[in-house]
Structures are given as structure tokens and as C-alpha cells.
Amino acid sequence: MATAAEIEKQAEAREVRNRWFLSAPALIIILLAASGPLLIVLLYSFLTPGPYGDVVWKFSTEGWVSVFLERDIFDDTLSFAGAHLTIFWRSLKLAIMATVATLIFGFPTAYFIATRPERTRDIWLFLITIPFWTNLLIRTFAVLQVIRNEGIINTALINLGIIDQPIQMLYTDFAIMVGMVYVYLPLMVLPLYASMEKLDFRLVEAGYDLYATRWQVLKRIIFPMVRPGVIAGSILVFIPAIGAYVTPSVLGGGKNMMFANLIELQFGQGRNWPLGAALSITVMAIVMVALLVYVRNTSGSEARHG
Amino acid sequence: MNLKSMSTAVGLALLASTSLASAEGALNIYNWGNYISPDMIKKFEEKHSVKVTVTDYDSNDTALAKVRQGGHGFDVAMPSQTYIPIWIQEGLLLETRPDQMENFKNVMPEWKDPAFDPGRHYSVPWALGTVGVGVNTEFYKGDINTWKIVFDTPDELKGKVNVVPEMNDVMHAAIKYVGGEQCTGDKEVLKKVRDVLVAAKPNWIAMEYNTIDKMGAGDFKATSDWNGSVLRQRLANPAIHYGYPVEGFQFWSDNVVVLKDAANVENAKLFQNFMMDPENAAMNSAFHRYANGIAGSEKFMPADMTSAPEVVVPEEFKKNGEILQTCAPEVTALYTKIWTELQK
């Protein structure tokens, strides 16, 4: 006869088995759908480019070498691939700026919503999600209509007599930033709101009672407690921003490549799929490392509060 | 219901089903965007009881890549002359022998035996054009028949010039500008090309395809462009003119080909033959605003096209044009490097 402990042990084992069994379909899908294509990308990065796109099944590290080094086409010397670095740096800079800008705009927005009476919060949240109903491309073109030379802003300013020449906004870095902030703002507001909603505002009041200034309250009480929301929001904005393709090409004029355009070039007119594959993996690895460092550095002190 | 009306009903039903069967014929066209006349499709559909579906691509490379992968479901595509030898060599095309088709007699003599498809065993002319510059002459009064508009931009146009980012077109223009031969792999020439491009870029405002809208709205005052595109711009704004650069410009031609794995081969062949009919070719030209290489189509074309300087290359400029060839893969690799350097 089995003892109670044994029965419990068996039940536990069954429970674990069931959990695995039930989550197996999802795990298999994730494994196949996420790692399958990635493995193909990895494999292709070690092959030889075909003359007209595609790859030839011959092992080569040329793709990886040319991610980091370039052979000068004029004097045949190998040197560091400065063009790739410049392009990567531009994407990175823009992604960081977009993340910071959405945080600056998103934080007060989320705070505003979280401090509304409970029954009206849903309406505010609903308003934030409205832009998601429209396709990204259409939203980007809407921004273009607003800021172009004969767009809404310039026409209005000229008609009001404030300026007599249109201000060149389209095709500048300013235009790209406006587009990215507009497009990614909800991705920042929603997670921020989720953590602010849980914030105990009695702590804020206590802070004021103890003669904290508004800045001190924000810095010492609110910000540490919504830190998980800041992290989640920043990740959600940063990752699509570093791979942004549509917004920079529509609003920036496509004069300066983003990393995504560089990868696209290799699969299109450049006909160098292995280099494209190697570039994709490189940017993924860099983003992953950057995120790990970021999460580790920002979430460490969380336990002290809350 | 008596027997007679019954048999009539059955007969009608049978008739209906047979006409349905013939309407089930399909043709899947894979084409550049905004490049096929809806009226002409309708005519083809009605004439041959075929349902036509059109899917867009944005570049020769996209089309080539997709068709090479297989499983695309397309019957017909319109690659440019520089790509047709690749399509043939890669075994993607069906040898439909348009040269033996009924309407082949209408193809203009100079397009009957092109270098990219000797004897026209695969392809039928779709559209012919040139690459040059479009300039809004309200803002620049000087000579527009030069690549200087793009590569040595006059002060009035600085910061207002767009370049259509077709790598091969831009490279060809720049090579001609420095006095080289097309598809050159000569490092001396390419070094000059790179220097010219890198020096010219700060004067450009954008590198975009969407010139018809942007020239019209005044976002660009000049652009490198295809002739039919500039014709559309001029019809909207008479100040916009097309220049044929004296340094050398390219003639190009897009052509109707049938894919080897096409499911509707007969309909695709009918379509090739259909496109060589002057009236149909003219209908298409009236839409995309390019010439078509079919003799006799002029008399069906809109009046604003038959005399348009964008379509009818003025005699004085003809000598500066050349048909663009397919460059060798290793040369293309060099061009890609210069292109990356330019856009970094």
C-alpha cells in the first residue's frame, strides 16, 4: 500500500507531465517557427552567393568576413567595414532617440491616465489604441501629409503670414523622429500604464507629507516603482525602432540607409544573400546583448521598493 | 412542368454551365505597379473569357527572386531587357516563340530581333522608354539635357533634387557622366564614378521612387526619372520638362514573357499575341504613357502622346542613347559596394 507521501509524489509527477503535455503544441510551434527560420538564416550566411541572387551550396565565410572587413575595390586592401558601422550607428542612434522621446511623451500620458477616476481610464486607454487600427504605412503617409512642403503645417503657416517660404521638414532627421515617436508611442504608454495602475498613490501622498518636493517624489517614489513598465516599454519601442524600415524611407527620403535597408539591399539589387544573412544575425546578436545588459542594469534595485 | 419546358430548362442549365466553364480560364499576371491598363485587361477578359489577376512587384530583383523560388502561381511577367538574358539562362521562361505568332508582323522592325532575346523566341514588347531627368523649369531656366542636374547640381536646384534609387540606372548614368562605357569594370573609371556620386549626394533631398506625386506637390524640383513618369508629371504641371542627358542616357524595354511553370500556358500565349495588336498596345500606352514598339499603334494613341517629346525621342538626342546590357555578376558586385558607400 502506498503511503500518503508516495501518492502525493505520484500526483505531482502526473501534474508535471500534464503541464509539459499541454504546453507541448505551443512549444513545438515556437521552436519550429522561431528557430527553424533562424537556422536557415544561419546556414545561408555560410554559403556562397549565387550569381543572380540565392545561394550556391558551397561553404564560405566570405559573408561573415565582409560584415566586419571590406576589401577596397580600388587598391584591394582589407580594412574595417566603416560603411556598415556608420549605417548601424545611425539605426542605433535613431532607435535610442525614439525610445527616449517616447518615454518623455509617454510617461506623463500614462501618469495622466492612471490618475483618472477608474471608470474613465478605459476610455483614455481606448483612445491610445485607436492608431493601431490603421496600418503602419498609412499612418506614416499621414505624417508625410502633415509635414511636407505643401502639407498642413506649412500651408497653415503661410496662409497666416507667419512664414513666406515653406519650412523643410520632410526628409530630415526631425521627420523620421516625428514619425517614429508617433508610431511607437502606444507601445510605450501601455506597459507604463500597466505598472502605474498598480502604483499605490498613498505612498505619493506620504512622500509629500514628509516634505518631499515634486521632483523628489517622482525620482524616489514613482519612477522606481514603475521601473518594470519603463523597461518593458523601452524594449517594445527599441526593438522595432532599430529595425525600422518604412518610416525612415518614407519620411527620411531613403538617402541614408538604415540597417534594415542595408540588409534588404543584399537580398535585392546587391545579390549577396550570405552577407544579408550574416548582417541579420549580427544585428540580432547585438540587440540581444544590449537588452540583456540593459535589463540587468535597470532591474537590479527593484526589490528594495514596492 | 411539361417535358418540353423541362428539356429547355436542362438545356439552359447546360449552356450556363458550359459558358461558366470557359469563363473559368485564368491568367495571372505579375507586373510592375501602376503599369497595366484596366480597360485593356477588360477587353482581353471579354475577348477570351479569361479572368485576369494582376499582382505587383517593385523591382526586377524582387520579380526574379520570387519567380526563382517557385510556387508563385504566375503565368506572365514583364522583366526589363537587362534581366531577360538572366531569366532565359536560369531556365525560368517558356519558349513560346512569339516570332511565329499571328500578330508578330506588327512588331517594329528594330524590335524584332533584340540582343536580349535573339529572334524573339521568348518575349513580346510591353513598354519602351528612356531614363533621363525631369526638371521643374519654373525653378531652373538652364539647360536640362545633362546629368549635371543630378551630379553637378546647379545652385537653384541644390537640396531639391531627387534620385530614383535604381542602382543599375544610377550607375549607368554616373559612368556615362565621367565618360566611361556601360557595365565597365575599369577601376579608374569606377573611382571617378564613386567620387562624383559621393560629392553629388549632399545636394540631393531624397532617393525615392514616388516621383509623380512628389514632383507634382513640389517636394522635388528635379529628379532622375523614367520618361513616361515625367510625361505624366508634365500633363499635371506644364512647367515640368524631360531632359535627355548629352553625356549618354539609356533606352530600356520591358517585355511580356511566359513563365516555365505557368499553369495557364494557352492564355498566356493568347496574351502575348494580344499585346502585339496595335490597338491593344495603344490602349496600354494611353495608360502607362510609354511607347510600345508595335507599329501602327500610333494612330490609336491619345494625341498628347504621339507628339510628346518624352515619348518621341527628338532626332538630335537619339545618338546619345544606348540600350542597357546585362552587366556581369562580378561587375554588379563592384557596383553594389559603391552603392553601399554612397548610401552609408
Interface residues (C-beta under 8 A of the other chain):
Chain A: P51 Y52 G53 D54 E70 I73 F74 G82 A83 H84 T86 I87 R148 N149 E150 Q168 L170 Y171 S249 G253 G254 K255 N256 M257 N261 L262 L265 F267 G268 Q269 G270 R271 N272
Chain B: S59 D61 T62 L64 A65 R68 I86 E90 G159 N162 P165 M167 N168 K187 L190 K191 K201 W204 I205 A206 M207 E208 A217 G218 D219 P329 T332 A333 L334 T336 K337 I338 W339 T340 E341 Q343 K344
